[in-house]
Amino acid sequence: MGDRLKPGMKAIAVSRDFLGRGFKRGTKVKISGLPGEYVVLDKMNKRWRNKIDIYMGRDVQAARNWGRRHVTITVVKA
């Protein structure tokens, strides 16, 4: 069974090519342009490459305002 997402959670899904780059489930990351740390909780369909999906809760307007962007993702070292 997967994780239940709740508004306010900072979670992302990554395309499968990121898995080989050390972005495994539970990895904490920073995303340029967004405050705080996000956690990798899911992987995307295999058709996607070099993409992430940022969970923004029920705030549809925030997601639309964010749109599609090129961002830098940095793994947070423990």
N, C-alpha and C positions, 0 to 999 in steps of 0.2 A: 504494500500500500504506500502511496506517495505522501508527500508533505501537504498539509492543508495551508494554503496561503490566506493571510488575513491582511486587511488594509493596514498600512504602516510598516509591513515587513519589507526589508531590503533584500530582494532575491532576484536572481537572473537565471535564465536558461542559456546554454552555449551550444553553438553548432559543434558537431562531433569532431571536427578537425582541432578544436581547442583541447579536447581530452588528451591528445598526444603531446600537447604543449604544457601539461601540468595543471590544467584547469579541471580538476576532478570534483566530484560532488563534495560539498562542504568547504571548498576553497574560498577564502575571503579575498575580495578584490576591491580596489578603488577604481572608480570610473571618472574620467575627466569630465568636468562640467556638472557633476552631482556631488553633494556632500555625503560624508560617511562611507561606511564599508558595506559591501553587498556580498551575499553568499551564493555560490553556485548550487542550485537545488535541482536542476533538471537539464536534460539535453534535448536539442531540437531534432526534427526530422532529418534524415541523412541527406536530403536534397539541398539543405542549406550549408553554406561554407562561409567561414570568416564573419560570423554574425552572432550577436547576442540579443536576447529578448529581456527587457527590463520590466519587472513587475511593478506596476504603479497603482495597484489596488483598484478601487472603483472610480477613481478620478479620471474619467474619460477626457476631460478638457486638458488636464495636465499632460496626458499621453499625446494628445493631438498637438499641443503646444511644443512638446519635446520633438515630436516627429521622428524622422530618420536622420541620423547623424553619424559621422565618423568620430569615434572616440578612442582614447587610449585607456587600456585596462592594465592595471598593475596588481600583481599578486602581493598581498600583505603577508609579510614574513611573521611567523609565530614567535 
